[in-house]
Amino acid sequence: MAASAVRSAKRELDYGNSEIVYVAERHVRNIAELEQYYDRVEVCSEAANSHFKAAIQTRNKAMVERSDMVICCIEHNFGGAYTAVKYAIKLGKKVVNVAQDQV
């Protein structure tokens, strides 16, 4: 659903200098299926080499560091996504929370 929304926004805004990347923390089994929705599928090397309990947090941190803009749907002030968004703000990244646009 998120990839579809971002793809629609890319078309509407004619913003060609962007890419929708699915970043996994471990080996991906259904790459062919994911490639139907994403421009690229990759495994985060930092997360793959980390302890399995820290892999998702490590992946989120790496994605924030590589991004120019973070688009999220945060409705609560707790959890992994919230932590990643706080990190993005700390780094000065532009953050768009689509949950704030909900009526």
Gaussian input, Z-matrix of N, CA and C with variables (Angstrom, degrees):
# hf/3-21g

backbone

0 1
 N
 C     1     B1
 C     2     B2     1     A1
 N     3     B3     2     A2     1     D1
 C     4     B4     3     A3     2     D2
 C     5     B5     4     A4     3     D3
 N     6     B6     5     A5     4     D4
 C     7     B7     6     A6     5     D5
 C     8     B8     7     A7     6     D6
 N     9     B9     8     A8     7     D7
 C    10    B10     9     A9     8     D8
 C    11    B11    10    A10     9     D9
 N    12    B12    11    A11    10    D10
 C    13    B13    12    A12    11    D11
 C    14    B14    13    A13    12    D12
 N    15    B15    14    A14    13    D13
 C    16    B16    15    A15    14    D14
 C    17    B17    16    A16    15    D15
 N    18    B18    17    A17    16    D16
 C    19    B19    18    A18    17    D17
 C    20    B20    19    A19    18    D18
 N    21    B21    20    A20    19    D19
 C    22    B22    21    A21    20    D20
 C    23    B23    22    A22    21    D21
 N    24    B24    23    A23    22    D22
 C    25    B25    24    A24    23    D23
 C    26    B26    25    A25    24    D24
 N    27    B27    26    A26    25    D25
 C    28    B28    27    A27    26    D26
 C    29    B29    28    A28    27    D27
 N    30    B30    29    A29    28    D28
 C    31    B31    30    A30    29    D29
 C    32    B32    31    A31    30    D30
 N    33    B33    32    A32    31    D31
 C    34    B34    33    A33    32    D32
 C    35    B35    34    A34    33    D33
 N    36    B36    35    A35    34    D34
 C    37    B37    36    A36    35    D35
 C    38    B38    37    A37    36    D36
 N    39    B39    38    A38    37    D37
 C    40    B40    39    A39    38    D38
 C    41    B41    40    A40    39    D39
 N    42    B42    41    A41    40    D40
 C    43    B43    42    A42    41    D41
 C    44    B44    43    A43    42    D42
 N    45    B45    44    A44    43    D43
 C    46    B46    45    A45    44    D44
 C    47    B47    46    A46    45    D45
 N    48    B48    47    A47    46    D46
 C    49    B49    48    A48    47    D47
 C    50    B50    49    A49    48    D48
 N    51    B51    50    A50    49    D49
 C    52    B52    51    A51    50    D50
 C    53    B53    52    A52    51    D51
 N    54    B54    53    A53    52    D52
 C    55    B55    54    A54    53    D53
 C    56    B56    55    A55    54    D54
 N    57    B57    56    A56    55    D55
 C    58    B58    57    A57    56    D56
 C    59    B59    58    A58    57    D57
 N    60    B60    59    A59    58    D58
 C    61    B61    60    A60    59    D59
 C    62    B62    61    A61    60    D60
 N    63    B63    62    A62    61    D61
 C    64    B64    63    A63    62    D62
 C    65    B65    64    A64    63    D63
 N    66    B66    65    A65    64    D64
 C    67    B67    66    A66    65    D65
 C    68    B68    67    A67    66    D66
 N    69    B69    68    A68    67    D67
 C    70    B70    69    A69    68    D68
 C    71    B71    70    A70    69    D69
 N    72    B72    71    A71    70    D70
 C    73    B73    72    A72    71    D71
 C    74    B74    73    A73    72    D72
 N    75    B75    74    A74    73    D73
 C    76    B76    75    A75    74    D74
 C    77    B77    76    A76    75    D75
 N    78    B78    77    A77    76    D76
 C    79    B79    78    A78    77    D77
 C    80    B80    79    A79    78    D78
 N    81    B81    80    A80    79    D79
 C    82    B82    81    A81    80    D80
 C    83    B83    82    A82    81    D81
 N    84    B84    83    A83    82    D82
 C    85    B85    84    A84    83    D83
 C    86    B86    85    A85    84    D84
 N    87    B87    86    A86    85    D85
 C    88    B88    87    A87    86    D86
 C    89    B89    88    A88    87    D87
 N    90    B90    89    A89    88    D88
 C    91    B91    90    A90    89    D89
 C    92    B92    91    A91    90    D90
 N    93    B93    92    A92    91    D91
 C    94    B94    93    A93    92    D92
 C    95    B95    94    A94    93    D93
 N    96    B96    95    A95    94    D94
 C    97    B97    96    A96    95    D95
 C    98    B98    97    A97    96    D96
 N    99    B99    98    A98    97    D97
 C   100   B100    99    A99    98    D98
 C   101   B101   100   A100    99    D99
 N   102   B102   101   A101   100   D100
 C   103   B103   102   A102   101   D101
 C   104   B104   103   A103   102   D102
 N   105   B105   104   A104   103   D103
 C   106   B106   105   A105   104   D104
 C   107   B107   106   A106   105   D105
 N   108   B108   107   A107   106   D106
 C   109   B109   108   A108   107   D107
 C   110   B110   109   A109   108   D108
 N   111   B111   110   A110   109   D109
 C   112   B112   111   A111   110   D110
 C   113   B113   112   A112   111   D111
 N   114   B114   113   A113   112   D112
 C   115   B115   114   A114   113   D113
 C   116   B116   115   A115   114   D114
 N   117   B117   116   A116   115   D115
 C   118   B118   117   A117   116   D116
 C   119   B119   118   A118   117   D117
 N   120   B120   119   A119   118   D118
 C   121   B121   120   A120   119   D119
 C   122   B122   121   A121   120   D120
 N   123   B123   122   A122   121   D121
 C   124   B124   123   A123   122   D122
 C   125   B125   124   A124   123   D123
 N   126   B126   125   A125   124   D124
 C   127   B127   126   A126   125   D125
 C   128   B128   127   A127   126   D126
 N   129   B129   128   A128   127   D127
 C   130   B130   129   A129   128   D128
 C   131   B131   130   A130   129   D129
 N   132   B132   131   A131   130   D130
 C   133   B133   132   A132   131   D131
 C   134   B134   133   A133   132   D132
 N   135   B135   134   A134   133   D133
 C   136   B136   135   A135   134   D134
 C   137   B137   136   A136   135   D135
 N   138   B138   137   A137   136   D136
 C   139   B139   138   A138   137   D137
 C   140   B140   139   A139   138   D138
 N   141   B141   140   A140   139   D139
 C   142   B142   141   A141   140   D140
 C   143   B143   142   A142   141   D141
 N   144   B144   143   A143   142   D142
 C   145   B145   144   A144   143   D143
 C   146   B146   145   A145   144   D144
 N   147   B147   146   A146   145   D145
 C   148   B148   147   A147   146   D146
 C   149   B149   148   A148   147   D147
 N   150   B150   149   A149   148   D148
 C   151   B151   150   A150   149   D149
 C   152   B152   151   A151   150   D150
 N   153   B153   152   A152   151   D151
 C   154   B154   153   A153   152   D152
 C   155   B155   154   A154   153   D153
 N   156   B156   155   A155   154   D154
 C   157   B157   156   A156   155   D155
 C   158   B158   157   A157   156   D156
 N   159   B159   158   A158   157   D157
 C   160   B160   159   A159   158   D158
 C   161   B161   160   A160   159   D159
 N   162   B162   161   A161   160   D160
 C   163   B163   162   A162   161   D161
 C   164   B164   163   A163   162   D162
 N   165   B165   164   A164   163   D163
 C   166   B166   165   A165   164   D164
 C   167   B167   166   A166   165   D165
 N   168   B168   167   A167   166   D166
 C   169   B169   168   A168   167   D167
 C   170   B170   169   A169   168   D168
 N   171   B171   170   A170   169   D169
 C   172   B172   171   A171   170   D170
 C   173   B173   172   A172   171   D171
 N   174   B174   173   A173   172   D172
 C   175   B175   174   A174   173   D173
 C   176   B176   175   A175   174   D174
 N   177   B177   176   A176   175   D175
 C   178   B178   177   A177   176   D176
 C   179   B179   178   A178   177   D177
 N   180   B180   179   A179   178   D178
 C   181   B181   180   A180   179   D179
 C   182   B182   181   A181   180   D180
 N   183   B183   182   A182   181   D181
 C   184   B184   183   A183   182   D182
 C   185   B185   184   A184   183   D183
 N   186   B186   185   A185   184   D184
 C   187   B187   186   A186   185   D185
 C   188   B188   187   A187   186   D186
 N   189   B189   188   A188   187   D187
 C   190   B190   189   A189   188   D188
 C   191   B191   190   A190   189   D189
 N   192   B192   191   A191   190   D190
 C   193   B193   192   A192   191   D191
 C   194   B194   193   A193   192   D192
 N   195   B195   194   A194   193   D193
 C   196   B196   195   A195   194   D194
 C   197   B197   196   A196   195   D195
 N   198   B198   197   A197   196   D196
 C   199   B199   198   A198   197   D197
 C   200   B200   199   A199   198   D198
 N   201   B201   200   A200   199   D199
 C   202   B202   201   A201   200   D200
 C   203   B203   202   A202   201   D201
 N   204   B204   203   A203   202   D202
 C   205   B205   204   A204   203   D203
 C   206   B206   205   A205   204   D204
 N   207   B207   206   A206   205   D205
 C   208   B208   207   A207   206   D206
 C   209   B209   208   A208   207   D207
 N   210   B210   209   A209   208   D208
 C   211   B211   210   A210   209   D209
 C   212   B212   211   A211   210   D210
 N   213   B213   212   A212   211   D211
 C   214   B214   213   A213   212   D212
 C   215   B215   214   A214   213   D213
 N   216   B216   215   A215   214   D214
 C   217   B217   216   A216   215   D215
 C   218   B218   217   A217   216   D216
 N   219   B219   218   A218   217   D217
 C   220   B220   219   A219   218   D218
 C   221   B221   220   A220   219   D219
 N   222   B222   221   A221   220   D220
 C   223   B223   222   A222   221   D221
 C   224   B224   223   A223   222   D222
 N   225   B225   224   A224   223   D223
 C   226   B226   225   A225   224   D224
 C   227   B227   226   A226   225   D225
 N   228   B228   227   A227   226   D226
 C   229   B229   228   A228   227   D227
 C   230   B230   229   A229   228   D228
 N   231   B231   230   A230   229   D229
 C   232   B232   231   A231   230   D230
 C   233   B233   232   A232   231   D231
 N   234   B234   233   A233   232   D232
 C   235   B235   234   A234   233   D233
 C   236   B236   235   A235   234   D234
 N   237   B237   236   A236   235   D235
 C   238   B238   237   A237   236   D236
 C   239   B239   238   A238   237   D237
 N   240   B240   239   A239   238   D238
 C   241   B241   240   A240   239   D239
 C   242   B242   241   A241   240   D240
 N   243   B243   242   A242   241   D241
 C   244   B244   243   A243   242   D242
 C   245   B245   244   A244   243   D243
 N   246   B246   245   A245   244   D244
 C   247   B247   246   A246   245   D245
 C   248   B248   247   A247   246   D246
 N   249   B249   248   A248   247   D247
 C   250   B250   249   A249   248   D248
 C   251   B251   250   A250   249   D249
 N   252   B252   251   A251   250   D250
 C   253   B253   252   A252   251   D251
 C   254   B254   253   A253   252   D252
 N   255   B255   254   A254   253   D253
 C   256   B256   255   A255   254   D254
 C   257   B257   256   A256   255   D255
 N   258   B258   257   A257   256   D256
 C   259   B259   258   A258   257   D257
 C   260   B260   259   A259   258   D258
 N   261   B261   260   A260   259   D259
 C   262   B262   261   A261   260   D260
 C   263   B263   262   A262   261   D261
 N   264   B264   263   A263   262   D262
 C   265   B265   264   A264   263   D263
 C   266   B266   265   A265   264   D264
 N   267   B267   266   A266   265   D265
 C   268   B268   267   A267   266   D266
 C   269   B269   268   A268   267   D267
 N   270   B270   269   A269   268   D268
 C   271   B271   270   A270   269   D269
 C   272   B272   271   A271   270   D270
 N   273   B273   272   A272   271   D271
 C   274   B274   273   A273   272   D272
 C   275   B275   274   A274   273   D273
 N   276   B276   275   A275   274   D274
 C   277   B277   276   A276   275   D275
 C   278   B278   277   A277   276   D276
 N   279   B279   278   A278   277   D277
 C   280   B280   279   A279   278   D278
 C   281   B281   280   A280   279   D279
 N   282   B282   281   A281   280   D280
 C   283   B283   282   A282   281   D281
 C   284   B284   283   A283   282   D282
 N   285   B285   284   A284   283   D283
 C   286   B286   285   A285   284   D284
 C   287   B287   286   A286   285   D285
 N   288   B288   287   A287   286   D286
 C   289   B289   288   A288   287   D287
 C   290   B290   289   A289   288   D288
 N   291   B291   290   A290   289   D289
 C   292   B292   291   A291   290   D290
 C   293   B293   292   A292   291   D291
 N   294   B294   293   A293   292   D292
 C   295   B295   294   A294   293   D293
 C   296   B296   295   A295   294   D294
 N   297   B297   296   A296   295   D295
 C   298   B298   297   A297   296   D296
 C   299   B299   298   A298   297   D297
 N   300   B300   299   A299   298   D298
 C   301   B301   300   A300   299   D299
 C   302   B302   301   A301   300   D300
 N   303   B303   302   A302   301   D301
 C   304   B304   303   A303   302   D302
 C   305   B305   304   A304   303   D303
 N   306   B306   305   A305   304   D304
 C   307   B307   306   A306   305   D305
 C   308   B308   307   A307   306   D306

   B1=1.4375
   B2=1.5378
   B3=1.3231
   B4=1.4632
   B5=1.5219
   B6=1.3236
   B7=1.4681
   B8=1.5212
   B9=1.3147
   B10=1.4636
   B11=1.5260
   B12=1.3285
   B13=1.4694
   B14=1.5295
   B15=1.3217
   B16=1.4677
   B17=1.5273
   B18=1.3186
   B19=1.4702
   B20=1.5328
   B21=1.3219
   B22=1.4707
   B23=1.5235
   B24=1.3271
   B25=1.4702
   B26=1.5236
   B27=1.3290
   B28=1.4640
   B29=1.5270
   B30=1.3390
   B31=1.4715
   B32=1.5227
   B33=1.3286
   B34=1.4680
   B35=1.5202
   B36=1.3190
   B37=1.4622
   B38=1.5184
   B39=1.3425
   B40=1.4566
   B41=1.5264
   B42=1.3273
   B43=1.4540
   B44=1.5196
   B45=1.3065
   B46=1.4587
   B47=1.5074
   B48=1.3153
   B49=1.4601
   B50=1.5281
   B51=1.3254
   B52=1.4538
   B53=1.5178
   B54=1.3040
   B55=1.4457
   B56=1.5250
   B57=1.3143
   B58=1.4557
   B59=1.5201
   B60=1.3233
   B61=1.4601
   B62=1.5216
   B63=1.3212
   B64=1.4638
   B65=1.5218
   B66=1.3067
   B67=1.4625
   B68=1.5246
   B69=1.3175
   B70=1.4638
   B71=1.5201
   B72=1.3203
   B73=1.4623
   B74=1.5265
   B75=1.3046
   B76=1.4634
   B77=1.5340
   B78=1.3088
   B79=1.4720
   B80=1.5316
   B81=1.3274
   B82=1.4613
   B83=1.5252
   B84=1.3339
   B85=1.4735
   B86=1.5213
   B87=1.3107
   B88=1.4714
   B89=1.5238
   B90=1.3188
   B91=1.4630
   B92=1.5294
   B93=1.3200
   B94=1.4648
   B95=1.5242
   B96=1.3152
   B97=1.4684
   B98=1.5263
   B99=1.3236
   B100=1.4650
   B101=1.5274
   B102=1.3205
   B103=1.4650
   B104=1.5292
   B105=1.3298
   B106=1.4619
   B107=1.5318
   B108=1.3200
   B109=1.4634
   B110=1.5241
   B111=1.3172
   B112=1.4585
   B113=1.5230
   B114=1.3267
   B115=1.4570
   B116=1.5261
   B117=1.3291
   B118=1.4650
   B119=1.5291
   B120=1.3236
   B121=1.4621
   B122=1.5184
   B123=1.3222
   B124=1.4663
   B125=1.5243
   B126=1.3152
   B127=1.4559
   B128=1.5215
   B129=1.3193
   B130=1.4641
   B131=1.5257
   B132=1.3181
   B133=1.4668
   B134=1.5242
   B135=1.3491
   B136=1.4653
   B137=1.5225
   B138=1.3273
   B139=1.4657
   B140=1.5234
   B141=1.3181
   B142=1.4647
   B143=1.5244
   B144=1.3329
   B145=1.4678
   B146=1.5202
   B147=1.3360
   B148=1.4636
   B149=1.5306
   B150=1.3188
   B151=1.4600
   B152=1.5316
   B153=1.3357
   B154=1.4613
   B155=1.5210
   B156=1.3311
   B157=1.4633
   B158=1.5355
   B159=1.3117
   B160=1.4652
   B161=1.5272
   B162=1.3230
   B163=1.4697
   B164=1.5218
   B165=1.3223
   B166=1.4634
   B167=1.5209
   B168=1.3256
   B169=1.4702
   B170=1.5267
   B171=1.3214
   B172=1.4612
   B173=1.5197
   B174=1.3356
   B175=1.4652
   B176=1.5189
   B177=1.3431
   B178=1.4647
   B179=1.5209
   B180=1.3199
   B181=1.4659
   B182=1.5379
   B183=1.3204
   B184=1.4680
   B185=1.5284
   B186=1.3382
   B187=1.4716
   B188=1.5223
   B189=1.3274
   B190=1.4710
   B191=1.5195
   B192=1.3158
   B193=1.4705
   B194=1.5259
   B195=1.3289
   B196=1.4672
   B197=1.5202
   B198=1.3264
   B199=1.4622
   B200=1.5228
   B201=1.3274
   B202=1.4552
   B203=1.5239
   B204=1.3360
   B205=1.4593
   B206=1.5254
   B207=1.3284
   B208=1.4614
   B209=1.5238
   B210=1.3294
   B211=1.4569
   B212=1.5174
   B213=1.3272
   B214=1.4627
   B215=1.5234
   B216=1.3134
   B217=1.4635
   B218=1.5282
   B219=1.3245
   B220=1.4537
   B221=1.5246
   B222=1.3229
   B223=1.4622
   B224=1.5246
   B225=1.3395
   B226=1.4629
   B227=1.5208
   B228=1.3132
   B229=1.4691
   B230=1.5281
   B231=1.3380
   B232=1.4583
   B233=1.5265
   B234=1.3078
   B235=1.4659
   B236=1.5155
   B237=1.3271
   B238=1.4581
   B239=1.5148
   B240=1.3253
   B241=1.4671
   B242=1.5257
   B243=1.3276
   B244=1.4672
   B245=1.5302
   B246=1.3141
   B247=1.4682
   B248=1.5286
   B249=1.3334
   B250=1.4675
   B251=1.5240
   B252=1.3347
   B253=1.4603
   B254=1.5255
   B255=1.3244
   B256=1.4716
   B257=1.5305
   B258=1.3219
   B259=1.4617
   B260=1.5285
   B261=1.3282
   B262=1.4700
   B263=1.5260
   B264=1.3173
   B265=1.4664
   B266=1.5243
   B267=1.3308
   B268=1.4695
   B269=1.5320
   B270=1.3425
   B271=1.4667
   B272=1.5212
   B273=1.3398
   B274=1.4538
   B275=1.5174
   B276=1.3219
   B277=1.4644
   B278=1.5252
   B279=1.3092
   B280=1.4584
   B281=1.5287
   B282=1.3341
   B283=1.4647
   B284=1.5271
   B285=1.3280
   B286=1.4534
   B287=1.5194
   B288=1.3344
   B289=1.4644
   B290=1.5252
   B291=1.3386
   B292=1.4577
   B293=1.5214
   B294=1.3099
   B295=1.4690
   B296=1.5241
   B297=1.3066
   B298=1.4669
   B299=1.5197
   B300=1.3348
   B301=1.4560
   B302=1.5242
   B303=1.3345
   B304=1.4607
   B305=1.5116
   B306=1.3266
   B307=1.4672
   B308=1.5067
   A1=110.06
   A2=116.62
   A3=120.00
   A4=111.18
   A5=116.54
   A6=119.88
   A7=110.84
   A8=117.14
   A9=121.29
   A10=111.06
   A11=116.93
   A12=120.85
   A13=111.05
   A14=116.80
   A15=120.33
   A16=110.09
   A17=117.00
   A18=120.39
   A19=110.64
   A20=117.50
   A21=121.45
   A22=111.00
   A23=116.37
   A24=120.21
   A25=110.70
   A26=117.93
   A27=121.20
   A28=110.63
   A29=116.31
   A30=120.27
   A31=110.71
   A32=116.35
   A33=121.26
   A34=111.80
   A35=116.03
   A36=121.12
   A37=112.55
   A38=117.07
   A39=122.46
   A40=110.05
   A41=115.04
   A42=121.59
   A43=108.78
   A44=115.89
   A45=121.58
   A46=115.25
   A47=118.18
   A48=121.34
   A49=110.72
   A50=115.69
   A51=120.15
   A52=109.07
   A53=114.60
   A54=120.58
   A55=108.33
   A56=116.94
   A57=121.17
   A58=106.81
   A59=115.31
   A60=121.23
   A61=109.55
   A62=116.58
   A63=121.50
   A64=105.77
   A65=115.89
   A66=120.50
   A67=108.06
   A68=115.60
   A69=121.76
   A70=109.67
   A71=115.34
   A72=119.45
   A73=112.14
   A74=116.93
   A75=122.80
   A76=109.28
   A77=116.55
   A78=123.36
   A79=111.07
   A80=116.36
   A81=122.44
   A82=108.76
   A83=116.57
   A84=120.80
   A85=112.65
   A86=117.92
   A87=121.42
   A88=112.00
   A89=116.69
   A90=121.58
   A91=111.78
   A92=118.31
   A93=120.78
   A94=111.23
   A95=116.83
   A96=120.60
   A97=110.95
   A98=117.41
   A99=121.76
   A100=111.51
   A101=117.07
   A102=120.69
   A103=112.69
   A104=117.80
   A105=120.94
   A106=110.94
   A107=116.89
   A108=122.21
   A109=113.51
   A110=117.80
   A111=121.79
   A112=110.65
   A113=115.97
   A114=120.62
   A115=111.40
   A116=115.44
   A117=120.45
   A118=108.65
   A119=116.26
   A120=122.73
   A121=106.80
   A122=116.32
   A123=119.40
   A124=110.79
   A125=114.69
   A126=121.72
   A127=107.63
   A128=116.39
   A129=122.08
   A130=108.64
   A131=116.82
   A132=120.37
   A133=112.11
   A134=117.03
   A135=119.51
   A136=110.83
   A137=116.62
   A138=121.18
   A139=111.44
   A140=116.99
   A141=120.60
   A142=111.51
   A143=116.54
   A144=121.25
   A145=113.09
   A146=117.63
   A147=120.45
   A148=110.46
   A149=115.90
   A150=121.34
   A151=108.37
   A152=117.76
   A153=120.71
   A154=113.13
   A155=118.36
   A156=120.23
   A157=112.11
   A158=117.10
   A159=121.46
   A160=112.40
   A161=117.50
   A162=120.95
   A163=112.89
   A164=118.48
   A165=120.17
   A166=110.70
   A167=117.56
   A168=120.54
   A169=110.82
   A170=116.96
   A171=121.31
   A172=110.26
   A173=116.34
   A174=120.51
   A175=111.35
   A176=117.20
   A177=120.81
   A178=110.97
   A179=117.05
   A180=121.50
   A181=110.21
   A182=116.87
   A183=120.96
   A184=110.91
   A185=117.36
   A186=120.29
   A187=111.01
   A188=116.88
   A189=120.34
   A190=110.19
   A191=116.86
   A192=120.77
   A193=111.68
   A194=118.12
   A195=122.45
   A196=113.23
   A197=117.75
   A198=121.18
   A199=112.70
   A200=115.26
   A201=121.05
   A202=110.09
   A203=115.89
   A204=121.86
   A205=108.18
   A206=115.49
   A207=120.89
   A208=108.09
   A209=115.85
   A210=121.34
   A211=106.79
   A212=115.75
   A213=119.70
   A214=110.69
   A215=115.07
   A216=122.21
   A217=105.81
   A218=116.04
   A219=123.33
   A220=109.15
   A221=115.79
   A222=120.45
   A223=112.32
   A224=117.95
   A225=122.42
   A226=109.69
   A227=116.46
   A228=120.04
   A229=110.96
   A230=115.08
   A231=121.42
   A232=108.24
   A233=116.14
   A234=121.51
   A235=113.20
   A236=114.24
   A237=121.45
   A238=114.28
   A239=117.03
   A240=119.82
   A241=110.47
   A242=116.23
   A243=120.70
   A244=110.06
   A245=116.78
   A246=121.22
   A247=110.49
   A248=116.72
   A249=120.82
   A250=111.08
   A251=117.24
   A252=120.92
   A253=110.79
   A254=117.45
   A255=119.75
   A256=110.47
   A257=116.63
   A258=121.57
   A259=109.99
   A260=117.33
   A261=121.15
   A262=110.63
   A263=116.66
   A264=120.99
   A265=109.94
   A266=116.37
   A267=121.26
   A268=111.26
   A269=116.37
   A270=120.96
   A271=113.09
   A272=117.20
   A273=120.88
   A274=114.42
   A275=117.35
   A276=121.25
   A277=109.69
   A278=116.79
   A279=120.74
   A280=106.82
   A281=116.56
   A282=121.92
   A283=108.73
   A284=115.85
   A285=122.55
   A286=106.91
   A287=115.41
   A288=120.89
   A289=108.26
   A290=116.24
   A291=119.32
   A292=112.14
   A293=118.70
   A294=121.61
   A295=110.76
   A296=118.26
   A297=121.58
   A298=111.35
   A299=116.84
   A300=120.65
   A301=112.12
   A302=117.11
   A303=121.88
   A304=110.20
   A305=117.25
   A306=121.64
   A307=108.84
   D1=-42.77
   D2=-179.64
   D3=-64.76
   D4=-43.89
   D5=179.65
   D6=-61.57
   D7=-39.47
   D8=178.49
   D9=-63.26
   D10=-42.80
   D11=179.56
   D12=-64.65
   D13=-41.97
   D14=179.77
   D15=-67.95
   D16=-40.60
   D17=178.71
   D18=-61.68
   D19=-41.12
   D20=177.11
   D21=-62.94
   D22=-43.36
   D23=179.08
   D24=-63.98
   D25=-39.00
   D26=177.87
   D27=-60.17
   D28=-42.94
   D29=179.24
   D30=-66.30
   D31=-45.72
   D32=-178.13
   D33=-61.72
   D34=-42.37
   D35=-175.49
   D36=-89.33
   D37=-5.12
   D38=-176.97
   D39=52.00
   D40=49.46
   D41=-177.23
   D42=-103.76
   D43=85.94
   D44=-173.79
   D45=-77.56
   D46=-16.99
   D47=-176.23
   D48=-90.25
   D49=55.48
   D50=179.39
   D51=-149.86
   D52=165.32
   D53=-176.88
   D54=-148.64
   D55=139.48
   D56=176.04
   D57=-101.29
   D58=113.48
   D59=-174.53
   D60=-116.58
   D61=128.71
   D62=173.00
   D63=-89.50
   D64=117.99
   D65=-178.67
   D66=-112.31
   D67=115.48
   D68=179.94
   D69=-97.41
   D70=155.08
   D71=178.02
   D72=-89.32
   D73=-14.34
   D74=179.70
   D75=-142.75
   D76=-176.39
   D77=178.76
   D78=-51.51
   D79=138.78
   D80=-179.54
   D81=-105.99
   D82=124.98
   D83=-178.38
   D84=-89.64
   D85=-32.91
   D86=-173.71
   D87=-106.66
   D88=50.38
   D89=-176.47
   D90=-59.08
   D91=-43.91
   D92=-177.91
   D93=-59.59
   D94=-40.64
   D95=178.56
   D96=-66.65
   D97=-44.01
   D98=-179.37
   D99=-65.42
   D100=-35.12
   D101=-178.68
   D102=-66.24
   D103=-13.51
   D104=174.85
   D105=-72.47
   D106=-25.38
   D107=-175.01
   D108=-107.97
   D109=-24.51
   D110=-173.60
   D111=-118.04
   D112=152.14
   D113=177.62
   D114=-71.04
   D115=-28.83
   D116=-177.85
   D117=-154.39
   D118=148.61
   D119=175.72
   D120=-124.63
   D121=129.99
   D122=179.10
   D123=-146.48
   D124=161.91
   D125=175.60
   D126=-104.07
   D127=130.15
   D128=178.97
   D129=-72.28
   D130=113.89
   D131=-176.27
   D132=-63.30
   D133=-36.57
   D134=178.35
   D135=-61.24
   D136=-43.03
   D137=-179.12
   D138=-71.61
   D139=-40.16
   D140=-179.22
   D141=-62.24
   D142=-29.15
   D143=-179.08
   D144=-94.40
   D145=2.20
   D146=-179.02
   D147=-98.36
   D148=170.72
   D149=176.33
   D150=-61.83
   D151=140.80
   D152=-173.78
   D153=-58.90
   D154=-28.22
   D155=179.75
   D156=-74.92
   D157=-20.00
   D158=-179.88
   D159=-104.43
   D160=-0.26
   D161=-171.74
   D162=-61.58
   D163=-43.85
   D164=-177.30
   D165=-66.82
   D166=-44.07
   D167=178.10
   D168=-62.84
   D169=-40.60
   D170=178.88
   D171=-63.88
   D172=-42.63
   D173=177.93
   D174=-62.79
   D175=-45.33
   D176=-179.60
   D177=-60.26
   D178=-43.11
   D179=179.43
   D180=-61.83
   D181=-44.55
   D182=-179.97
   D183=-64.15
   D184=-40.18
   D185=179.06
   D186=-64.12
   D187=-42.12
   D188=178.42
   D189=-61.59
   D190=-44.63
   D191=-178.62
   D192=-61.86
   D193=-32.69
   D194=-177.66
   D195=-86.10
   D196=-11.03
   D197=-172.73
   D198=-95.65
   D199=149.78
   D200=171.44
   D201=-89.81
   D202=-30.80
   D203=-178.55
   D204=-139.53
   D205=143.49
   D206=177.80
   D207=-116.62
   D208=121.05
   D209=175.92
   D210=-106.77
   D211=126.91
   D212=-174.62
   D213=-139.42
   D214=172.11
   D215=174.22
   D216=-133.98
   D217=83.90
   D218=-175.18
   D219=-107.59
   D220=119.81
   D221=178.94
   D222=-112.12
   D223=-10.89
   D224=-177.59
   D225=-129.69
   D226=155.65
   D227=-179.97
   D228=-98.39
   D229=48.40
   D230=175.04
   D231=-158.00
   D232=164.51
   D233=176.86
   D234=102.15
   D235=174.07
   D236=-175.64
   D237=-65.85
   D238=-41.32
   D239=179.11
   D240=-65.87
   D241=-40.69
   D242=178.33
   D243=-61.88
   D244=-43.06
   D245=178.73
   D246=-61.83
   D247=-41.93
   D248=179.43
   D249=-64.36
   D250=-39.91
   D251=179.47
   D252=-67.92
   D253=-39.92
   D254=175.35
   D255=-59.34
   D256=-40.08
   D257=178.21
   D258=-64.96
   D259=-41.18
   D260=178.81
   D261=-61.72
   D262=-43.24
   D263=178.87
   D264=-63.29
   D265=-42.38
   D266=178.53
   D267=-58.76
   D268=-36.47
   D269=179.43
   D270=-82.36
   D271=-3.83
   D272=179.02
   D273=82.30
   D274=19.69
   D275=178.62
   D276=-76.20
   D277=150.95
   D278=174.12
   D279=-75.45
   D280=130.87
   D281=-178.76
   D282=-122.60
   D283=128.90
   D284=175.73
   D285=-118.47
   D286=115.73
   D287=178.51
   D288=-101.50
   D289=105.59
   D290=-177.01
   D291=-68.24
   D292=-18.58
   D293=177.32
   D294=-67.33
   D295=-27.85
   D296=179.19
   D297=-74.03
   D298=-18.82
   D299=179.49
   D300=-88.80
   D301=-4.70
   D302=-179.16
   D303=-73.42
   D304=146.05
   D305=177.29
   D306=-97.21

